[in-house]
Amino acid sequence: MCRNIKTLHNFAPPATEDEVRASALQFVRKLSGFSKPSRANAAAFDRAVDQVKLAARELLDALVTDAPSRDREVEAAKEKARSAERFSPVRSSPVRFSPVRFSPKES
C-alpha cells in the first residue's frame, strides 16, 4: 500500500474533506503513474480524483464499528516513533582504515 495514503476511518474528529481528497489524489497518482498529468490528461485525472473522493467519502460514512475512536495526536506520535526507528542510522563500531601511501615509481 502506498505509504502516503493514510487510514481515515474511526478517528475523532472524523476525516476532513481535505484529507479525503488528499487520499484520493494519492490513489489516482499511484494508479496513473503521474504525479502531475499533462494538459491532455488533466481533465480525466481531475475527474478521477473527484470520483474517488466521492466513493471514499461514501465508504467512510457507511462504515460502522464498535471500537472506540482513535485519537489523531496519539496515532501521529506512534507514526513519528515508527518513522524515527525506521530511518535511524545503523550504529556499528567504526571501521578504521589506514591510509594507503603510494610512492612514485622511479623510471
N, C-alpha and C positions, 0 to 999 in steps of 0.2 A: 504494500500500500504506500502511496505517496506520503512522505513524511510531513508535507505541508498541509495535508487535509486533516483537520482536527475533528475529534468526536464532538458533536454538538448536542447530543441527546442527554437529558437528565441533569441539567445544570441549573443552578439558582444564581442569578436570574437566567431565564431562558435565552437561547441564542438570538442575537440581533439579526436584522435583515442584512447588515453589512457582513457579518460572519457567515451567513448562509450564502451570500453572493460570492464572497472570497473563496469558499469551498467549491462552489460551482465553477468558478473561474479556474481554479487549480485542476479540477476534474477535466474540464474541456481542454485545457492546455496539455494535460497528460495524454488524453485521447488523440488530440490532433497533432501533437508534436510541435506545436507553435507556442512560443512564449508571447509573441505578438504577431497576429496574422497580417498578411499583405492586404492592401486595399481591396484586391479582388475577392479575398476571403473574409473580410471584416464583417460583412452583414450576416453571413452564415455563422461565423464564430460568435458574434454577439447574440444572435437568435438562440444558439445552442446554450450559451451561458444563462440566458433568461429562462429557457425551458427547464434546464437542470435545476435552477434556483427554485422555480415553482414546484417541481417534483420533490425537491429536498424539503421545502417548507411544508408541503402536504404530508410527507412522511413524518417529519418531526412533530407535527400537530396531531397525527394519528397514533403515534407510539404511546403505549402505556407501560407503567412499571410500578412495582410495589417498593422498589429500592428507594432509599432517601436520596434527595438531590445532592449532587456533588458540588462542593464549594470551588469556585474558579481559582481563588487565591491558593488554596491548598494544592489543587491539581497543577497550577503553574509552578509552585515550589517543587513539587515532585519531578516535574518535567525538567526544570532547571538543574536539579541534582543529578538526574539521569544523563543529561547533556554534559555536565561537568565531568562525570565519571567516564563517559564515552570518549570525550575529546581531550582528556587529561594526558599530558605527555607520559610516556612509559619511562619509569625511573629504573636505571640499572647502574651497575658500577661503571665508572668511567674507564674507557679503554685508552691507555696511553701509548702513543706511537713515538718511537724515537725518530728524529728527523734523519732522512737519508741524505747523505752528502755524496755528491759526485765530484770526482776530481777530473779536471780536464785531461784529455788524452794528449800525450806528447807524441808528435809525429817525427 
